[in-house]
Amino acid sequence: MSFTITTQPFGPLPSDRKPLTEYILQYPGTGEFISVIPEFGGVLRRLVLRRGDHLYALLKSPESPQALIADESYAGSLLFPFPSRIRHGIYAFEGEKYALRMNEASRDNAIHGFVHGQTFTVVNQETTPNHASLTLQYDYAGDTVGYPFPFALTVMYELTRADWLTLGSNPSDDRLCALRISYSVLNTGTSRCPVAFGWHPYFTFSGESIDELTISLPNRQAITLDDAMMPSGRQPAQTAETMSLKERQLDVPFLIEPTGQTSDGISYAETVLESPKAGVKLVVGQETGEGKLNYLVCFTPPRRDSIAIEPLTANVDSLNNGEGLTVLNPGEATSGSMWVRLQ
């Protein structure tokens, strides 16, 4: 049985806005699927994976176009050309000062880049017996306030057999699916440009309170933040551990260490969210190494119905402190990958 890709309108919207199209990548054999909205920042809106006899809706995300447009939590969003905050939206690069649009009014900062809500173009789609993939691209001309550096951002969402990566999972799970996200950024301008990438999913087990869950973090250093949520130092290194989320508040960035290496030599780290009640674990993986996703943010929103587990290539305020920031020469590219699976 092959994977499939179908589309459906995501609406209705006000008459003055172009209708949105939702792409659904599915494996009919298990009922697992993901859905993506290219015209709204290439956002991943739904992720449904199977474990045993149960399908789990794993993302907390807007349920309507109106909610999607009004959402200020960046649920499922791609974060580029910088994730997290830039102090007052001001930074310097190669002797020039720039001022970004400040879109976090409560703290007077710029936050999470500017591709959120932008129109991505579908440049490729593919289905086979082993996977379905959707490739999107956003071409930026350098015309946003404070960031005059053209780029092409390409993102591939893939629903694939869960055995695509040898991570020691049970071989009996190879009929089930996993999500893989790969990204590539090309400097299409004539000068060097600073870039950093992130992804902002909110995870849940079909709405179960996070107070019933545990989280397992890799070896890491927590980054301390000041009252303006800007980096002020690092805590001592911590070894991998599992902790209960009951009544625990998190809004912490980490510099993480690899937890393993794939059969083809890619180093990675994984964060595990577990529901003891359901007997299922959600694994969020991120490629690590030079220029890759070496940072992680965990955030528990006040509503306690989900947790953000955010793979990032750079620290908070990276355009100023340079921590994890990649600088691309004209014609140069950088890339990386992330994944989500159940075990």
C-alpha positions as CSV (number, residue, x, y, z in Angstrom):
1,M,0.0,0.0,0.0
2,S,1.4,3.4,-1.0
3,F,1.4,6.6,0.9
4,T,-0.9,9.4,-0.4
5,I,-1.0,13.1,-0.7
6,T,-4.3,14.9,-0.9
7,T,-5.5,18.5,-0.5
8,Q,-8.5,20.2,1.0
9,P,-9.5,23.9,1.6
10,F,-8.7,25.2,5.0
11,G,-11.4,27.7,5.5
12,P,-13.6,29.6,5.3
13,L,-11.7,32.9,5.5
14,P,-12.8,36.5,5.2
15,S,-13.6,37.5,1.6
16,D,-10.5,39.8,1.4
17,R,-8.1,36.9,2.1
18,K,-7.0,34.2,-0.3
19,P,-8.2,30.7,0.7
20,L,-5.6,28.4,2.3
21,T,-4.9,24.9,1.1
22,E,-4.1,22.1,3.5
23,Y,-1.9,19.3,2.2
24,I,-2.4,15.9,3.9
25,L,0.3,13.3,3.8
26,Q,-1.1,9.9,4.9
27,Y,-0.4,6.2,5.1
28,P,-3.8,4.5,4.7
29,G,-2.5,1.3,6.1
30,T,-2.2,2.7,9.6
31,G,-4.3,5.9,9.5
32,E,-1.3,8.0,10.3
33,F,-1.0,11.4,8.7
34,I,0.4,14.9,8.8
35,S,-1.0,18.2,7.4
36,V,0.8,21.3,6.2
37,I,-0.4,24.7,5.1
38,P,2.2,26.1,2.6
39,E,0.5,29.5,2.2
40,F,0.8,30.2,5.9
41,G,4.4,30.0,6.7
42,G,4.6,26.3,5.7
43,V,3.2,25.5,9.1
44,L,2.8,21.9,10.2
45,R,-0.8,21.9,11.7
46,R,-1.5,18.2,12.4
47,L,0.6,15.2,13.3
48,V,-1.1,11.9,14.0
49,L,0.9,8.7,14.7
50,R,0.1,5.2,15.8
51,R,1.4,3.2,18.7
52,G,-0.2,-0.3,19.1
53,D,-3.9,0.0,18.4
54,H,-4.1,3.7,19.1
55,L,-3.8,6.8,17.0
56,Y,-2.4,9.9,18.9
57,A,-3.0,13.5,17.9
58,L,0.4,14.9,18.9
59,L,0.2,18.6,18.1
60,K,-1.7,21.4,19.8
61,S,-2.4,23.8,17.0
62,P,-5.1,26.2,15.8
63,E,-8.3,24.5,14.7
64,S,-9.6,27.2,12.3
65,P,-8.2,29.7,9.8
66,Q,-9.2,32.5,12.1
67,A,-7.4,30.9,15.0
68,L,-4.4,30.3,12.9
69,I,-4.2,34.0,11.8
70,A,-4.8,35.2,15.4
71,D,-2.3,32.7,17.0
72,E,0.5,34.4,18.8
73,S,2.1,31.2,20.2
74,Y,3.8,30.3,16.9
75,A,2.4,26.7,17.1
76,G,4.0,24.5,14.6
77,S,5.9,27.4,13.0
78,L,9.2,27.5,11.2
79,L,11.4,30.1,12.8
80,F,13.8,31.9,10.4
81,P,16.1,33.8,9.9
82,F,16.4,33.8,13.7
83,P,14.5,31.9,16.4
84,S,13.8,33.2,19.9
85,R,14.4,36.9,20.8
86,I,16.6,39.7,19.6
87,R,17.0,42.4,22.2
88,H,15.0,45.4,21.1
89,G,15.2,44.1,17.6
90,I,18.6,45.7,17.2
91,Y,21.8,43.9,16.1
92,A,25.1,44.7,14.3
93,F,26.6,42.6,11.5
94,E,29.9,43.3,9.8
95,G,30.1,46.9,10.9
96,E,26.5,47.9,10.2
97,K,23.6,48.2,12.6
98,Y,20.1,47.0,11.8
99,A,16.7,47.4,13.4
100,L,14.1,44.6,13.0
101,R,10.4,44.9,13.4
102,M,9.6,44.4,17.1
103,N,6.8,41.8,17.2
104,E,6.9,41.0,20.9
105,A,5.4,44.2,22.3
106,S,5.3,43.0,25.9
107,R,9.1,42.8,26.1
108,D,10.0,45.3,23.3
109,N,11.9,42.6,21.3
110,A,11.9,41.0,17.9
111,I,11.0,37.3,18.1
112,H,11.0,34.2,15.9
113,G,12.0,35.7,12.6
114,F,9.6,36.7,9.8
115,V,8.7,33.6,7.7
116,H,5.8,32.8,10.0
117,G,2.6,33.5,8.0
118,Q,4.4,34.0,4.7
119,T,3.5,32.2,1.5
120,F,5.6,29.1,0.7
121,T,5.5,27.5,-2.8
122,V,5.2,23.7,-3.2
123,V,8.1,22.8,-5.4
124,N,7.9,19.0,-5.2
125,Q,5.7,16.2,-3.8
126,E,6.3,12.5,-3.9
127,T,4.5,9.3,-2.8
128,T,6.0,5.7,-2.7
129,P,5.2,2.6,-0.7
130,N,7.7,3.8,1.9
131,H,7.0,7.6,2.3
132,A,5.2,10.7,1.2
133,S,7.1,14.0,1.0
134,L,6.2,17.6,0.4
135,T,8.9,20.1,-0.4
136,L,8.2,23.9,0.1
137,Q,10.3,26.9,-0.7
138,Y,10.2,30.6,0.4
139,D,12.3,33.0,-1.7
140,Y,13.1,36.2,0.1
141,A,14.3,39.3,-1.8
142,G,15.8,41.1,1.2
143,D,13.0,43.6,1.5
144,T,12.0,43.2,5.2
145,V,12.9,45.9,7.6
146,G,16.2,45.2,9.4
147,Y,17.2,42.2,7.3
148,P,18.5,43.1,3.8
149,F,19.9,39.6,3.1
150,P,18.2,37.6,0.3
151,F,17.8,33.8,0.8
152,A,15.9,30.7,-0.4
153,L,14.5,28.6,2.5
154,T,13.6,25.0,1.4
155,V,11.7,22.7,3.8
156,M,10.8,19.1,3.2
157,Y,8.1,17.4,5.3
158,E,8.1,13.6,5.1
159,L,5.8,11.0,6.5
160,T,7.9,7.9,6.3
161,R,8.3,4.3,7.7
162,A,9.5,4.5,11.3
163,D,12.6,2.4,10.5
164,W,14.1,5.2,8.3
165,L,16.6,5.8,11.0
166,T,18.4,3.1,13.0
167,L,17.9,4.2,16.6
168,G,17.5,0.9,18.4
169,S,13.7,0.8,18.0
170,N,11.8,-2.4,18.1
171,P,11.9,-4.0,14.6
172,S,8.2,-4.8,14.8
173,D,7.5,-1.1,14.6
174,D,8.7,-0.8,10.9
175,R,5.1,-0.8,9.6
176,L,4.4,2.4,11.6
177,C,5.3,5.9,10.6
178,A,7.5,8.8,11.7
179,L,7.8,12.5,10.7
180,R,11.0,13.8,9.3
181,I,11.6,17.5,8.6
182,S,14.7,18.6,6.6
183,Y,15.6,22.2,5.8
184,S,18.1,24.0,3.6
185,V,19.0,27.7,3.4
186,L,20.8,29.2,0.4
187,N,22.3,32.7,0.5
188,T,21.0,34.1,-2.8
189,G,22.4,37.6,-2.2
190,T,25.7,39.2,-3.0
191,S,27.0,39.7,0.5
192,R,27.4,37.5,3.6
193,C,24.3,36.9,5.7
194,P,23.6,35.7,9.3
195,V,21.1,32.9,9.7
196,A,19.6,30.7,12.4
197,F,16.7,28.2,12.2
198,G,14.2,26.8,14.6
199,W,10.9,24.9,14.8
200,H,8.2,25.6,17.4
201,P,5.8,22.6,17.9
202,Y,3.6,22.1,20.9
203,F,3.2,18.4,21.8
204,T,0.4,16.6,23.5
205,F,-1.0,13.1,23.7
206,S,-4.5,13.7,22.4
207,G,-5.0,16.5,24.9
208,E,-3.7,14.8,28.1
209,S,-2.6,17.2,30.7
210,I,1.2,17.6,30.8
211,D,1.0,17.2,34.6
212,E,0.6,13.5,33.9
213,L,3.7,13.3,31.7
214,T,7.5,13.0,32.1
215,I,10.3,14.4,30.0
216,S,13.7,13.0,29.4
217,L,16.4,15.5,28.4
218,P,19.9,14.8,27.0
219,N,23.1,16.0,28.5
220,R,22.9,19.7,28.5
221,Q,23.7,23.1,29.9
222,A,20.7,25.3,30.8
223,I,21.0,28.9,29.7
224,T,20.0,31.4,32.3
225,L,17.8,34.3,31.3
226,D,17.4,37.8,32.7
227,D,14.1,39.6,33.3
228,A,13.9,40.5,29.6
229,M,14.3,36.8,28.7
230,M,17.8,37.4,27.4
231,P,20.9,35.1,28.1
232,S,22.8,36.1,31.2
233,G,25.0,33.0,31.6
234,R,25.0,29.2,31.8
235,Q,24.4,26.7,34.6
236,P,26.7,23.8,35.2
237,A,26.5,20.9,32.9
238,Q,23.7,18.3,33.7
239,T,23.6,14.7,32.7
240,A,20.7,13.1,30.9
241,E,17.7,12.7,33.2
242,T,14.0,12.0,33.3
243,M,11.7,14.4,35.3
244,S,8.0,14.7,36.1
245,L,6.2,17.7,34.6
246,K,3.7,17.7,37.4
247,E,3.4,21.4,38.5
248,R,6.7,22.1,36.8
249,Q,7.1,25.4,34.9
250,L,9.6,25.4,32.0
251,D,10.7,28.2,29.7
252,V,14.4,27.3,29.3
253,P,16.9,27.2,26.5
254,F,19.6,24.5,26.6
255,L,22.8,23.8,24.8
256,I,22.7,20.1,24.3
257,E,25.1,17.2,23.6
258,P,24.6,14.4,21.2
259,T,22.9,11.2,22.4
260,G,23.9,9.0,19.6
261,Q,24.9,8.5,15.9
262,T,22.9,7.1,13.0
263,S,24.2,4.3,10.9
264,D,25.3,6.8,8.3
265,G,27.3,8.9,10.8
266,I,24.9,11.7,11.6
267,S,25.1,12.7,15.3
268,Y,21.8,13.5,17.0
269,A,20.1,14.2,20.3
270,E,16.7,13.1,21.3
271,T,14.2,14.4,23.9
272,V,11.5,12.0,25.1
273,L,8.0,12.9,26.3
274,E,6.3,10.0,28.0
275,S,2.7,9.3,29.0
276,P,2.9,6.6,31.7
277,K,-0.9,6.4,31.6
278,A,-1.0,5.6,27.9
279,G,2.3,3.7,27.9
280,V,3.7,5.6,25.0
281,K,6.7,7.8,24.4
282,L,7.1,10.6,21.9
283,V,10.6,11.1,20.7
284,V,11.8,14.4,19.3
285,G,15.1,14.1,17.5
286,Q,17.4,16.8,16.1
287,E,20.6,16.6,14.1
288,T,23.6,18.0,16.0
289,G,27.1,18.9,15.1
290,E,28.8,22.0,13.5
291,G,26.1,24.4,12.2
292,K,23.3,22.0,13.1
293,L,20.5,22.0,15.8
294,N,22.6,22.1,19.0
295,Y,20.1,24.1,21.0
296,L,16.7,23.2,22.5
297,V,14.0,25.2,24.2
298,C,11.3,23.6,26.4
299,F,8.3,25.7,27.3
300,T,5.2,24.8,29.3
301,P,2.3,27.2,28.5
302,P,0.0,28.2,31.3
303,R,-2.9,26.2,29.9
304,R,-0.9,22.9,30.8
305,D,-2.4,21.0,27.8
306,S,0.9,20.8,25.8
307,I,4.6,21.4,25.9
308,A,6.8,23.2,23.4
309,I,9.9,21.2,22.5
310,E,11.8,23.4,20.1
311,P,14.9,22.3,18.2
312,L,17.1,25.4,17.3
313,T,20.4,26.0,15.7
314,A,21.2,29.1,17.9
315,N,20.8,30.6,21.3
316,V,18.5,33.4,22.2
317,D,19.7,36.8,20.9
318,S,22.0,35.0,18.5
319,L,22.3,37.9,16.1
320,N,24.1,39.8,18.9
321,N,26.0,37.1,20.8
322,G,26.8,34.9,17.8
323,E,26.1,31.7,19.8
324,G,25.1,29.1,17.2
325,L,24.8,31.7,14.4
326,T,25.7,30.6,10.9
327,V,27.2,33.1,8.5
328,L,26.7,32.2,4.8
329,N,28.8,33.5,2.0
330,P,27.0,34.3,-1.3
331,G,25.9,31.1,-2.9
332,E,26.6,29.1,0.3
333,A,24.0,26.9,2.0
334,T,23.4,25.2,5.4
335,S,21.0,22.4,6.2
336,G,19.7,20.1,9.0
337,S,17.0,17.7,10.0
338,M,14.6,16.8,12.8
339,W,12.2,14.0,13.4
340,V,9.3,12.8,15.6
341,R,8.4,9.2,16.3
342,L,6.6,7.1,18.9
343,Q,7.9,4.2,20.8
